Amino acid sequence: MSKPLTQSGYLYVLSHPSDKDLFKIGITRRDPKIRLHEHNTQLDKAVGKVVAETGQHWILKEAVKVADVYLAENVFWQRTPVADIPHLRETELVKIAGTGGFDYQWILDGLEEAKKAKARSDTSIAPIPKTTPNRGAEWIESQLVGSGIRPMKTVGNGTTKVWFVCSKDHQFKMSGYTLVGGYKQSRQPSCPVCSPELYNSWEHQNHIELGSPLKRST
């Protein structure tokens, strides 16, 4: 009979010098520094590929002791916007938006919540199950009603960039989630050409493309 795994361990946060908004959040039952070394040397993994591409190592930014690593991890991720938006966390890495409440404070708040999580009395019982995202394609489409903006094909999953066109025939590419102002809906869906002032410089530089999908494909 196999021995039950130790439940306690750490929830940790890694940052990367190449991108101030890129983080890796993970769990380990060992010393987080050991896991850090593995991430910086396993270059075939998603986290290690960033090291291979940039020549820079990940940095251990935060580490908190938790009673149950799997339950703590689940508690951390079961928060808006990750729990609401499908595919927002598609890989081991997370790219925070820096706006709309999805920023580094969101990570710190999650660590505090994870520390409060107790250990399961029976480890055969799975941690809290994942919730069904409630802000996917249909939700994005409902937010566009009456805005004069429509997708040129589909609205995607809310987080991937897709092409939209406004009533003045301006074409632009961004995620539906950015278009509606994040999970807090900080603005009405607006064309970034007609109303550029409604988007901050970070969004213009990193999340918005202007032009035509046909021109960009040639």
Secondary structure, 3 states (H helix, E strand, C coil): CCCCCCCCEEEEEEEECCEEEEEEEEEECCCHHHHHHHHHHCCCCHHHHHHHHHCCCCEEEEEEEECCHHHHHHHHHCCCCCCCCCCCCCCCEEECCCECCECHHHHHHHHHHHHHCCCCCCCCCCCCCCCCCCCCHHHHHHHHCCCCCEECCCCCCCCCEEEEECCCCCEEEEEHHHHCCCCCCCCCCCCCCCCHHHCCHHHHHHCCEECCHHHHHC
